[in-house]
Amino acid sequence: MKIAIYSRHDSILAGERFREMSGRLTAAGFDLYRIRSSDDIADGTVMALSVGGDGTFLSASKRVGFSGIPVLGVNTGRLGFLSEYNPEEAAEAIIGGTYTLEDRALLETRVIGDVIGTDSSFWPYTLNEISVLRGGASILGIDVCLDGNPLPTYWADGLLVSTSSGSTAYSLSVGGPICVPDAKVLIIAPIAPHNLNVRPLVVPDITVVSISMRSRDKTVAMSMDNRNVRLSADASLEVKVAQFSLKRVRLEKSSFIKALTTKLFWGEDIRNGGI
């Protein structure tokens, strides 16, 4: 069986722990090969290994694209919510077949207007979030409609729309709620708002989110997971859940709540007895 390997750093694949893992998988009959783009994926591939951190996992999800090949995140990074498994436990699970597959929703963003400095390879899908940010020193006015119903204008540095998978990423940093990964919701959160009475908003994931901007600058920035582009200030966006999902490999012993307590120290309190 073929397993694709994706990593952004050659040094990681040359490391002792990865070489030991690949040796175990090869000895068990798996055919490992490296990919750099979606064009490299061979027929008969049963899984893709993302070797690195969460940023590498996001890049790997783009390479897998529409193929439906599940992705397993092997953690050699710093935090690891998407890439949470070490090489030893990943190899053991693959060889023993002790894993399950979970569907992670993707966002699809349609831009109405000019995307500056990109080409036809523009990828409109994101796993964690899409955000718009001011392009200069001036505050950004952001108008949002939910299924055509307008919200009050946000005055802020920017605004993001996040999946439940992205609730522990950028959304968390701007004060958004934590959502379990299988919650079928979207999070709409302002970034550094200049309003005292606005809060992050959680909506069903069937919602179509329309966004337009008011800016004194000619361009605004748009971040899509770990990719960045610029838009003309008069551009607008339509954000919704994509018609396909990413299949993520989940090991049987993993727990989202355990990850919160061990990686983000959720509930850390002397009264809790060292949770």
Summary of the structure (lengths in Angstrom):
residues: 275
radius of gyration: 19.9
end to end distance: 40.7
largest distance: 60.8
contacts: 871
relative contact order: 0.16
helix: 23%
strand: 41%
